[in-house]
Amino acid sequence: MCNAINEINPDIFLLFTSSISVYGDRIKNPEIRISDKLNPSENDYYAYTKIKAEEIIKVNLKNFAIFRLSAVMHPKMKLNPLLFHMPLDTKLEIITVKDTAFALSEAISKKDYLNNCIFNLGGGEKCRILYKNFLSENFKLFGLKQLDFPKHSFAEKNFHCGYYKDSFVLNEIINFQRDSIEDYFCQVKKSINPISKFITNIFNKSVKKQLLKKSAPYNAYIRSNSNLMKHFFNKISA
């Protein structure tokens, strides 16, 4: 890509979307800044590729900006087995897909202010919440009732996310932080089909049972897979 840009027109401006995953596990130190060391979690190949891409862009392109996106949330997102990889005590700063899209489109007109810089892009203070509270609210909205999975269903380490302490820097340039966590939950509520919610409510235990089968941490635990248990949990115990 960089070679193509330089061959066609080296003055082209590239806006690259990187990820909060490049900072790695921040359970013990959830306040994140651009100046922090990049330390991707073990086996997080997505983060590794983002870091490599950033390095290539910085070395080879004349005009660029890099946005490290926090957790981008769409109101119609489906429940994914990856939800079990994030520790429940993770401090989560989301950004809605609408605010993300606005930031990316607006960045083009502000490229002179962004050029050759890296920014953290998150929803800001009004979009912060503990992951377990975020999940609990979504489960209620979807008709899944309580977040009542057994112990060891969720990982305790080796994921990512936290609170961006410097996302205001980009917001001062683009002014994209508009939605709050409450706005997001309202968007989710409006997107849910009442009939689907009614059916899910009736069969909520069965739905959660099927979800649990896809939990990598829980499967590692019940199968006594010591290598994976070491990856997901702080202590390996029965």
TORLUM-183675 format. One line per 10 residues: their letters; for each residue x, y, z of C-alpha. Coordinates in nm, 3 decimals, m for minus. Example, Ala and Ser with C-alpha at 12.3 -4.5 7.8 and 13.67 -1.06 7.14 Angstrom:
as) 1.230/m0.450/0.780 | 1.367/m0.106/0.714
END
This chain:
mcnaineinp) 0.000/0.000/0.000 | 0.273/0.246/0.096 | 0.468/0.164/m0.219 | 0.158/0.223/m0.430 | 0.094/0.560/m0.266 | 0.453/0.671/m0.322 | 0.442/0.560/m0.685 | 0.112/0.733/m0.762 | 0.152/1.047/m0.551 | 0.378/1.072/m0.244
difllftssi) 0.175/1.371/m0.119 | m0.135/1.157/m0.062 | m0.263/1.168/0.297 | m0.337/0.830/0.459 | m0.562/0.798/0.764 | m0.492/0.462/0.929 | m0.717/0.308/1.194 | m0.511/0.127/1.453 | m0.641/m0.016/1.780 | m0.638/0.013/2.158
svygdriknp) m0.516/m0.347/2.151 | m0.160/m0.225/2.089 | m0.140/m0.124/2.458 | m0.221/m0.477/2.576 | m0.357/m0.580/2.915 | m0.433/m0.270/3.126 | m0.631/m0.421/3.413 | m0.379/m0.294/3.669 | m0.309/0.033/3.491 | m0.625/0.131/3.300
eirisdklnp) m0.537/0.493/3.222 | m0.393/0.500/2.871 | m0.198/0.771/2.689 | m0.031/0.789/2.348 | 0.307/0.808/2.518 | 0.256/0.465/2.682 | 0.471/0.172/2.573 | 0.311/m0.059/2.318 | 0.277/m0.395/2.488 | 0.028/m0.625/2.313
sendyyaytk) m0.114/m0.918/2.508 | 0.026/m1.263/2.454 | m0.088/m1.420/2.124 | m0.284/m1.110/2.025 | m0.186/m1.125/1.660 | m0.437/m0.857/1.570 | m0.243/m0.613/1.789 | 0.089/m0.728/1.648 | m0.026/m0.655/1.293 | m0.152/m0.311/1.393
ikaeeiikvn) 0.185/m0.222/1.547 | 0.372/m0.347/1.240 | 0.143/m0.148/1.011 | 0.202/0.167/1.216 | 0.578/0.120/1.187 | 0.560/0.073/0.810 | 0.345/0.384/0.766 | 0.567/0.606/0.982 | 0.881/0.502/0.793 | 0.747/0.507/0.438
lknfaifrls) 0.484/0.779/0.407 | 0.517/1.155/0.396 | 0.160/1.239/0.501 | m0.039/1.029/0.745 | m0.233/1.020/1.071 | m0.293/0.719/1.292 | m0.605/0.683/1.507 | m0.596/0.414/1.776 | m0.964/0.328/1.815 | m1.114/0.216/2.144
avmhpkmkln) m1.409/m0.028/2.152 | m1.633/0.075/1.862 | m1.991/m0.029/1.938 | m2.277/m0.071/1.695 | m2.630/m0.103/1.843 | m2.699/m0.412/1.629 | m2.379/m0.594/1.713 | m2.430/m0.965/1.778 | m2.299/m1.147/2.083 | m1.960/m1.291/1.998
pllfhmpldt) m1.764/m1.565/2.182 | m1.484/m1.308/2.209 | m1.689/m1.142/2.484 | m1.553/m1.406/2.726 | m1.192/m1.303/2.657 | m1.232/m0.965/2.828 | m1.204/m0.969/3.210 | m1.523/m0.850/3.377 | m1.332/m0.589/3.579 | m1.196/m0.422/3.265
kleiitvkdt) m1.247/m0.047/3.256 | m1.409/0.008/2.919 | m1.432/0.326/2.714 | m1.656/0.274/2.414 | m1.725/0.494/2.115 | m2.037/0.460/1.905 | m2.006/0.370/1.539 | m2.178/0.700/1.456 | m1.918/0.909/1.639 | m1.638/0.699/1.489
afalseaisk) m1.768/0.752/1.136 | m1.798/1.125/1.197 | m1.440/1.143/1.329 | m1.298/0.957/1.030 | m1.487/1.164/0.773 | m1.413/1.494/0.947 | m1.043/1.408/0.975 | m0.997/1.455/0.600 | m1.083/1.824/0.624 | m0.852/1.860/0.927
kdylnncifn) m0.555/1.673/0.786 | m0.322/1.971/0.818 | m0.373/1.959/1.196 | m0.334/1.581/1.212 | m0.043/1.519/0.980 | 0.236/1.290/1.105 | 0.061/1.241/1.439 | m0.090/0.953/1.635 | m0.409/0.998/1.839 | m0.620/0.791/2.076
lgggekcril) m0.982/0.789/1.961 | m1.243/0.708/2.224 | m1.579/0.833/2.339 | m1.441/1.025/2.635 | m1.542/1.032/3.002 | m1.916/1.001/2.933 | m1.855/0.673/2.750 | m1.676/0.492/3.033 | m1.811/0.191/3.217 | m1.698/m0.132/3.380
yknflsenfk) m1.720/m0.420/3.136 | m1.938/m0.629/3.368 | m2.187/m0.342/3.393 | m2.177/m0.292/3.016 | m2.255/m0.660/2.958 | m2.523/m0.671/3.228 | m2.713/m0.381/3.074 | m2.692/m0.531/2.725 | m2.812/m0.868/2.850 | m3.118/m0.705/3.007
lfglkqldfp) m3.192/m0.510/2.690 | m3.170/m0.821/2.472 | m3.392/m1.024/2.705 | m3.113/m1.241/2.846 | m3.185/m1.125/3.201 | m2.894/m1.172/3.444 | m2.525/m1.204/3.362 | m2.511/m1.530/3.556 | m2.237/m1.738/3.397 | m2.037/m1.981/3.614
khsfaeknfh) m1.695/m1.902/3.754 | m1.409/m1.919/3.501 | m1.637/m1.824/3.212 | m1.445/m1.500/3.161 | m1.072/m1.450/3.130 | m0.886/m1.265/3.403 | m0.600/m1.129/3.191 | m0.438/m1.104/2.847 | m0.691/m0.884/2.672 | m0.699/m0.505/2.633
cgyykdsfvl) m0.905/m0.185/2.680 | m0.900/0.089/2.940 | m0.970/0.461/2.974 | m0.809/0.698/2.724 | m0.675/0.991/2.924 | m0.584/1.193/2.615 | m0.865/1.137/2.364 | m0.968/1.497/2.432 | m0.668/1.605/2.222 | m0.824/1.468/1.904
neiinfqrds) m1.170/1.583/2.011 | m1.046/1.943/2.033 | m0.953/1.922/1.665 | m1.250/1.725/1.528 | m1.525/1.758/1.794 | m1.656/1.403/1.750 | m1.736/1.299/2.109 | m2.111/1.343/2.102 | m2.275/1.022/2.224 | m2.266/0.899/2.585
iedyfcqvkk) m2.292/0.546/2.721 | m2.659/0.618/2.792 | m2.707/0.723/2.429 | m2.556/0.394/2.319 | m2.792/0.189/2.536 | m3.086/0.387/2.397 | m2.968/0.305/2.044 | m2.949/m0.063/2.137 | m3.298/m0.057/2.286 | m3.444/0.100/1.972
sinpiskfit) m3.272/m0.156/1.749 | m3.419/m0.462/1.924 | m3.724/m0.632/1.778 | m3.981/m0.670/2.062 | m4.083/m1.015/1.939 | m3.722/m1.133/1.931 | m3.669/m0.997/2.281 | m3.982/m1.177/2.406 | m3.862/m1.509/2.264 | m3.509/m1.457/2.395
nifnksvkkq) m3.650/m1.379/2.737 | m3.833/m1.713/2.745 | m3.532/m1.912/2.629 | m3.264/m1.700/2.797 | m3.112/m1.993/2.987 | m3.076/m2.199/2.670 | m2.923/m1.907/2.481 | m2.667/m1.847/2.756 | m2.591/m2.218/2.774 | m2.506/m2.215/2.403
llkksapyna) m2.294/m1.904/2.448 | m2.105/m2.066/2.734 | m2.007/m2.357/2.511 | m1.810/m2.107/2.302 | m1.621/m1.959/2.598 | m1.252/m2.035/2.544 | m1.161/m1.964/2.909 | m1.437/m2.192/3.041 | m1.348/m2.471/2.799 | m0.985/m2.445/2.906
yirsnsnlmk) m1.095/m2.475/3.268 | m1.333/m2.772/3.234 | m1.082/m2.956/3.017 | m0.795/m2.880/3.255 | m0.588/m2.735/2.974 | m0.302/m2.596/3.185 | m0.143/m2.394/2.902 | m0.463/m2.212/2.817 | m0.558/m2.172/3.182 | m0.224/m2.002/3.240
hffnkisa) m0.304/m1.770/2.952 | m0.653/m1.677/3.070 | m0.631/m1.689/3.450 | m0.409/m1.541/3.719 | m0.407/m1.865/3.918 | m0.451/m2.220/3.796 | m0.687/m2.386/4.040 | m0.982/m2.624/4.044
END
